[in-house]
C-alpha cells in the first residue's frame, strides 16, 4: 500500500525542499505501507530518502539469494537526503515505524558494467521557476552531495508563460536558481533549455 500526501491531507508535509528525485515523492506514517520495484534484469537499485528530526525507519530488501536486507533509520538532528542501495531484480520497501519520506529511485542495469548514465528529475510537470528559486541553497547542496551530478539540465518556462508570465521576474528567478545550482554543485556543468 502506497500512501501519497495528496491522498492523505492530514499527513504533515516533508521539510523543504519540495522536490523529488525521479518523480517519486511518497510520505507515509502507515506501519504497514510497502512498495515493490520489479525489473526485467538484475540491477543496482538506489533509493533516496529524507532524514530529519522525529522521523521513522523502513526496511529495503532484494530478491537476491543472499537475502540482502537493510533496516534504515531516517532519524537525524537536521534535515537532509540520504541513499541506500540494494542489488537484485526486485526490491521491497516497507515502513517499520514513524514517518518515512522517499524521494526517488535510481535503477542502474547490470551494476557490474562501467559507464552509462543515471538521470534524476527534480520536481514535476507543473513546476515553475519561482518554485525552484525559493528552495534554500542548503537543500540543493544536500541533494547534489547525495547524487553527485556531472550535468544539471534546466528546462523551465512553459508553465511560467501560461500562468501569469512576467519575463523580468522569470529571468530573475532563473538567475537565482542557476546561482544556487552553481554554489551547490560546482563540479557540474549546467545546460539551460526552454
Residue pairs with C-beta under 8 A, 6 or more apart in sequence:
1 30
1 32
1 33
1 34
2 26
2 28
2 33
2 35
3 11
3 26
3 27
3 28
3 29
3 30
3 33
4 25
4 26
4 27
5 11
5 13
5 14
5 25
5 27
11 27
11 28
11 29
11 99
12 99
13 27
14 25
14 27
14 50
14 101
15 50
15 52
15 79
16 79
16 135
16 136
16 139
17 135
17 136
17 139
17 140
17 143
18 131
18 135
19 25
19 122
19 123
19 127
19 131
19 132
19 135
19 143
20 103
20 104
20 122
20 123
20 124
21 48
21 103
21 104
21 106
21 120
21 121
21 122
21 143
21 147
22 48
22 104
22 105
22 106
22 119
22 120
22 121
23 104
23 121
23 124
24 102
24 103
24 104
24 105
25 101
25 102
25 103
25 104
26 35
26 101
26 102
27 99
27 100
27 101
27 102
28 95
28 99
28 100
29 56
29 95
29 98
29 99
29 100
30 95
31 95
31 96
31 97
32 94
32 95
33 94
33 95
33 100
34 92
34 93
34 94
34 95
35 92
35 93
35 94
35 102
36 90
36 91
36 92
36 93
37 45
37 90
37 91
37 93
37 105
37 107
38 89
38 90
39 45
39 89
39 90
39 107
39 109
40 89
41 89
41 109
41 110
42 87
42 88
42 89
42 110
42 111
43 87
43 88
43 89
43 107
43 108
43 109
43 110
43 111
44 85
44 86
44 87
44 106
44 107
44 108
44 111
45 62
45 85
45 86
45 87
45 88
45 91
45 105
45 106
45 107
45 108
46 83
46 84
46 85
46 105
46 106
46 107
46 108
47 60
47 83
47 84
47 85
47 86
47 91
47 93
47 102
47 104
47 105
48 81
48 82
48 83
48 102
48 103
48 104
48 105
48 106
48 146
48 147
49 58
49 72
49 74
49 81
49 82
49 83
49 84
49 100
49 101
49 102
49 103
50 74
50 79
50 80
50 81
50 82
50 101
50 102
50 103
51 74
51 75
51 76
51 79
51 80
51 81
51 82
52 74
52 75
52 76
52 78
52 79
52 80
53 75
53 76
53 77
53 78
53 79
54 75
54 98
54 99
55 74
55 75
55 76
55 98
55 99
55 100
55 101
56 74
56 75
56 95
56 96
56 97
56 98
56 99
56 100
57 71
57 72
57 73
57 74
57 75
57 95
57 96
57 97
57 98
57 100
58 71
58 72
58 74
58 93
58 94
58 95
58 96
58 100
59 69
59 70
59 71
59 72
59 92
59 93
59 94
59 96
60 69
60 70
60 72
60 84
60 86
60 91
60 92
60 93
61 67
61 68
61 69
61 70
61 86
61 91
61 92
62 68
62 69
62 86
62 87
62 88
62 89
62 90
62 91
62 92
63 88
63 89
63 90
63 91
64 86
64 87
64 88
68 86
68 87
68 88
70 84
70 86
71 96
72 82
72 84
74 82
74 98
74 100
74 101
75 98
79 139
79 142
80 142
81 103
81 142
81 143
81 145
81 146
82 146
83 146
83 147
87 111
93 102
104 120
104 121
106 118
106 120
106 147
108 116
108 118
109 116
118 147
120 147
120 149
122 132
122 143
123 131
123 132
126 159
127 156
127 159
128 156
128 159
128 160
128 163
129 156
129 157
129 160
129 170
129 173
129 174
129 177
130 160
130 169
130 173
132 156
132 173
132 177
133 173
133 174
133 176
133 177
133 180
135 180
137 180
137 183
137 184
140 180
140 181
140 183
140 184
140 185
141 183
141 184
143 184
144 184
144 185
144 188
148 187
149 185
149 188
150 187
150 188
150 189
151 188
151 189
151 190
151 191
152 181
152 185
152 188
152 189
152 190
152 191
153 190
153 191
153 192
153 193
154 174
154 177
154 178
154 181
154 190
154 191
154 192
154 193
155 192
155 193
155 194
156 174
156 177
156 194
157 170
157 194
158 194
160 170
174 192
178 190
178 192
181 188
181 190
182 190
